[in-house]
Amino acid sequence: MKNPYTLSMYGIDEPLLSAIFSNVKVATFPLPPGGGSVAIGDLGQWKLQQGLVSELSGARFPSFLGLPRLGADAFERLVSIVKNSSPLLKRGTTRKSLDQLLRRVIGEQFVVSGRPNASAYDVAAIIAAVDDWVAEEMITRTHFIPCAVSPHAQQPFMIGPVSFHELTTKLQSLSHHFRGLDQTNDHMRDTAIARGGKWLAEIEVADCESAQSEYFANTAVDLATTGVQMLFHFKHVQNIGRITGRAPPIMFGTCWISPTGKVGQGIRNDFPGLTLGVGAINSEISKNQQLVDAIGHRINAFLAQSSHNSQIAAVELAWCDAAYWFREGLAEPVDTIAVAKLETCLEVLLGAESSSGSRRRIEQAFKLFLGKAPQDRIFTSTHITVKKFAQELVGARSRVLHGTSSTLVDDGSGTPRDEAWIVVHAMLILSALKLDQFVASGAAIQPPAAGRAAFDSFLAWVEQNP
């Protein structure tokens, strides 16, 4: 009967494992006389002298299971192979987490084996250890993330899979049902309130290890708060978001003195969502439910990715990428950088691959989403045409990023921030709504195209279905 352990799982096989085992160098660091402390720099220098560029776990200090270059390269290849061995691991793990896991299980098995060449049973033991880790770590978690959205009363609301609750009430409920959370919740509440976080976002993430689950949760909340930002003028919602992201001080003092002894002072209130009145968010969600649903569908697509062998369409992920650039543009205090980020939002949203491609895509998007030709004015109140706007917006980003215009001194030659926001804001809204129609039509169920072809397919569909 064929030994079942010779079958490769997670891409782990005997030749690659042997390439690691055979290059392990067991080395012992010479401790200073009398057992004095060891400086980190001295330890690092000793590893370099030993030719060690990496190491496995499993040895007790001062001993090391060191890996010279050949062994380290083989280990890095193995991490990449395992990471991409299944949709579950590709989506649900970070490379760092897999790296730490494999350093531990391979190091422990090397100590047990004591052989330079890996056997089928070594492979089986490591596969079993990875199996145990997957079963224990890659689970469903519900995350609770403090957010600064508005200081005024709102009813709990949802943006797709993310629900928002009044922070103190929700934490009290959690503490009542899960007694072990009391201390953590107290710290979370105090920190959140100090930073204007009166809301608690709740989001469930399935089939991920802890680090990747936290990343998905944080990003989903970022996208959900971007959805809230899309319901208002950016000046009302620039700084809203989770308090563990871009969260400036909510109130701070300023002061100055002049050579003549004149003094200036003041207190600035930058509380996120300060100008949103009582119930404003609930009201706007109610008025724009179709848009809110469309945003929620994009967030769900981001969370799913390749889970359970489904594949997120390139245009779905591009919308999420673009929305993230949009929120970065809103939060950016420097106008020239904000405009560059907003232009990047359009490039990502439309699948542009170059500056000339970006100009063409922007003109195409104006035609498809707003019904405006290149020679048409972008607004009735301006003489700037679509063609001129596309040239200026792309040119402003290029000049800033390539150093031909100052980042910190705005010479007034670029696109005004308000104009850039109006256009990008409209494109994000209209593309989200069209994506819902695109997916519902069944066109998105065809074998997914890669790269630019995916955007060409979507925009061609929009042209045919105005």
N, C-alpha and C positions, 0 to 999 in steps of 0.2 A: 504494500500500500504506500502511495506517495505521501511523504511527510508534509502535512498541511502547513507547517511553519515555513516552508520554502516559498510559499506564495507571498508576494509583496503587497503590503497594505500601507496606505499613506505614502507610498513611494519609497518606503524604507526597505532596502535589500542588502544582501551580504556584501557585495563588492563595495558599495558606497560606505557602509558601516565599517568595513575592514580598512578603508582608506583613512577613516578617523582613528580607529583603534591602533593601527600600525604606526601612527604618528604621534600618539600620546607620549609625552615625556614627563615621567614622574620626577619632580624636583623638590628639594627642601631648602627653604630660605634660611640662611645662617643668622640665627638670633644673636643680638648683641650680648656680651658677657653680663651675667647678673640678671638677665631677663628684662632689660630695659624696654621702653616703648619703641615702636617701629614707625618711622616717618613714611607717609604714603609715597613721597618722592623716592625714597631709598628703595622701597619695594618695587615701584615701577621701573626704576633703573636696573635693578637686579633681573627682573623679567626680561628686559631688553637684552641684557648681557647673556642670558640663557637662550636667546633666540625665540622666546615665547611671545606670540602676538595675540593669543587668546587662551582660554582655559575652560575645562569642564568642571562641574560641581562634583562633590563626592569625596574630596580629600579634606583632612582636618589640618588647619594651619599649625605649623608653618609649611606643610607639604602642599603641593599643587599638582593637578593633572593638567599640565601645560600642553598647548598646541602650537607647534611652529607653523610656518606659512602653509605648507602642504595640507596639514591637518585642519587648519583653520579654514582654508578654502573649501575642503571637502565638507566641513560642518556647515558653512554658509550655503553650499549647494543643497545640502539635505534640508535645511530650514526652508529654503525656497520651494523645494519639491513638496514637502509636507504641507506648506501653506496653500499650495495650488492643487493639492491632491483631490479635493472635493469642494463642491459649492458651499457646503457647510463651513469648512475651515477657511475658505477664501473670504467669505463674508463675515464670519463670526469670531475671527481672532485677529489680534494685532501681531505683527512680526516679532515685536519685543516679547510678548507673552509666550509665543511658540519657542523663541530662542531660549528663554529661561527654562521652559519645560524640558526641552531636548538636552540642554547642558546638564540638567539634573539627572534625567533618566539614563542618558548615555554614559555619564560619568559613573553613576551607581552601578550600571551593568558592567562597565569595564572593570571596576573594582571586584565585582563578583566573579567575572570571567577570568581575569588575569591572563588573557591571551591576546597576542597582537593581531590575530585574524578573527573576525567575527564569524560566529556560526549561525545556523538557522535558529537555534534556540535563543541566541542573543537577540536576533531580530524579533522573535516571538515575544520575549520578555519586554522589549521596548515598545512593541505594538500594544501589548496588554496594558502597559503603564499609560500610554497615550489614550487608549480606550477608556481607562478609568478616569483620566483627567477630563476627557470630553464629556463623559456621563455626569461628572460631578460639577464641572464648571460651566458648560455650555447650556445654560438653563434660561428660563424666562424670568426677567426681573422687572419690577415696577419701580421707576425712579421718581424721586420728588426733588424738584429743583427750584430754589427761590428766585423770583423774578421781580424786577422793578418795572411796572407797567403803568400804574396810575395810583396817586394817593387817594383818589375819590372812590366812593362806593360804587361797585358794579356787581351784578349778579354773576355767579360762576359761569364760565363760557368755554367753548371748545373751538379749536382750530384743527380739524382733522383728528388725528389720534391723540392730540395733546389737550388735556383739560386743565383749566386754570381755576384755582380755589383761593378764597381769602386765607392768607397764610396762617394766622393764629388759630382760626377755627379748625382748619385741616390738621394742623400739628396736634391740637388737643385730641382730635378724633384718633389720630394715629397712636398717640401715647396711650389712649384708653384701650385700644385693641392690641397694642404691642408694647408691653411694659418695658422691655429692654431698650426702647428708643428714647426714654425720657431725657437722658443727659445729652445725647446727640441732638435731639430736637430743641432743647433749650439753647444750645450753642448756635444751631442753625437759625433759630428765631432771632436771637440777639444780634448776630452778624447781619442777617437780612434786614432787620429794621434800621440798623445803623447805616445801611447803604440804600435805603429806600425800597427794599424788597417786601412789599406787602402782599405779594401773590405767590402761590406755590403751584408750579406746573407739575402735572402728573403724566407720565408716559411709560407705556409697557414696551419692552424690547425682548424679542424672543430669540433663542438659540445663539447666544453670544457668551463668550467669557467676559469677566468683569470689566476689564479695561475697554474692550470694544463695545460692550453694552453701554458703558458710561459715555463713550464718544458718540454713539448713535443717539443716545438720549439727549445729550447737550446740543447736538446739531439739529435734531428734530425740534427742540424748544427754540433754537435760534431761527429756524425756518417758520415756526408758528408765530413767534413775535414779529418776524418780518411780515407775515400775513396781516397782523394787526397794523403795522406801519403802513401797509398798502391801502388801508381804509381811510387814512387821514393825510393831510398835508404834512410834508416831512418836518416842518418847523415845530409841530406839536409832538412829534414822536421820535425825534432823532436818537435819544439815548435809552429808549426802552429796551429791555432784554433781561437775560438772566444775570444775576449779580456776580456770577463767577466768570462772566465774559467781559465785554467792554463796559465797565461800570464806573464812571467818574464820580467824584464826591458830589453828594446831593446839595450841600450847602458849604460855602467856604468864604473866608474873609479876604479882602484885598486892601493893600495900603501902599502909599507912596509919599515921598517928600521931595520938594524942589530945593534948588540952591538958596532960594530966598526964604526958606522956612515954611512954605505953604505945605499943607498936609491934605492928603486925600485918603479916604477910607470907605469901605462899604462891605456889605454882605450880599453874596450872589446865591440865588436859589435856583439850582438846576435839577430839581426833583423831576425824574422821568415822568412824562405824561401829565405834568402839572396843569396844563390848560385843557385837558380832557375833563369835561364836566361829569357829574353824577350820571351813571347809566349810559355814557356816550359810546362805550365800546359795544355794549349790548344792542344799542340802537343801530349802530352802523353794521353790525353783523346781521341783524334782522333785515336791513335794507339791501344788503349785498350777499345774501345767503348763497346764491349760485357761485359767486366768486370764492367765498369762504370754502364751499364744498370742493371747488376745483383746486384750491391751494392744499386742502386736506388730502386730496387724491395724490398730489405730487409728493407730499411728505410720506404718505404710505408707500409710494413707489420707491422713494429713497430708502426707507427702512427695510423693504423687502429685498431689493437687489437680487442676488442670485440664490436666495434662500429657496429650498425645495425645488431646485432646478428651473425656477422661473428667471427670466432675464429682463432687467430693467431696460426699457428703450433708451437709446442714446439721447433723444430729445427730452425725455422725462428727467433724466439726471442732469442734463444741461440746464433745464429750468431751475432746478434746485441749486446748482452751482451759481447761476446768474442771480438768483434771489439772495444768495449769501454775499455776492459782490455788491448787490444793491444795499443791503444793510450796512456793509462796510463803508460804502460811499456816504450813506446818511450819517453815520457816526463820526466820520472823518472831519476834524476841525479845520484843516487846511483846504481851501477851495480848489486849488490846482490839483491836489491829490484826490480830492473827492470827485472831481470831474473825470480824472483818469480812471478811477474805480468804477464810476457809472458807465463810462465807455467800455471798460472791460466787461461789465455786466452784459452789454449788448453783444459784444464779440462772442462771449460764451453762449449766450442765449441763441444766437443765430448761426453758430458754427463757422464763424469766419476764421480763415487760416493765415491771413496776412493783412497789412494795412489796406491794400487795394481791395482785397476780398471783403474786409470789414465795411468799407464805403459802399460797395455794391450790395452787400447784405442789408445795410441800414436803409438804402434807397428801396430795395425790394420789400423790406418789412413795412416801410411807410405806405407803399402801394397796397400791400396785402391786408394790413391791419387797420390802416387809417384812410385808405383810398386816395392817397396823395401821390402825384407824379413828381419826378425830380425837379421840375420847374415850378411846382406849386409852393406857396408860402407855408411854413410849418404852422404858423398861427395867423389869424386874421389881423392881429395887432402888430405884426412885424413884417419887414420886407425880406427876411432871410428865407431862402428857398430850401427845400429838402436837400438838394444837391450840395448847396453851400453849408448847410448844417452838418451833413455827413462829413464833408471835408474838414470843417473846423473841429468837430468833435474828435475825429480820429487823429487829426494833426496835433491837437492840444495834448492828447495822451502821449503821442510819439515824441513831441518836443520835450515834455517833462521827463519821460523815462530815458531819453537818450541825451539829456543834458543840454539841448539847444535852447531851452527856455528855463528860467529859474523855477525851482519848486517853491521856494519860500517868498519870492517877490512876484506877485501877479501883475503882469504888464498890461492886462486887459485885452489881449489879443485872442484869448481862447473863448470857448463857449461858456456863457454864464451858468453858474451852478443851478439856478432855478429852472432854466430852460432844459438843461440836461436831465434834471429830475423829472420834469413833466413828461418828456419823451420816453425815458426809460421806464417810468412808472406805468405809462399807458401800454407800452409794449409787453411788460410783464403781465399785466392784467389780461390783455387781449389774448396773449399766447397761452396763458393758463386756461382760459375758457375754450379756446380752440383745441387745445390738447385733450380736454374732456370729450369734445365732439369727435376728434381724431381717433381716440381709443374706443369710443362707443361705436364708431363706424365699422370696426373690425379691421381697418387698414393696418393698425399697429400690431395685429396678431401675426402678420406675415413674418417670415424669417427676418430678424432684425438686421438692418444694414449697419455698417460700421462707419465711424467718422463722418466726413462731409456728406456722404451718400444718404445718411439718416436724415440730415437736415433738409437736403434737397427733396427727399420723399415727403417730409412733413409740409414744407412750404409749397410744394406742388399740389398737395391735397388741399391746403388752405386756398390756393388760387382757384381750384375747381369747386370749392365749397365756401363761397364768400358769406 
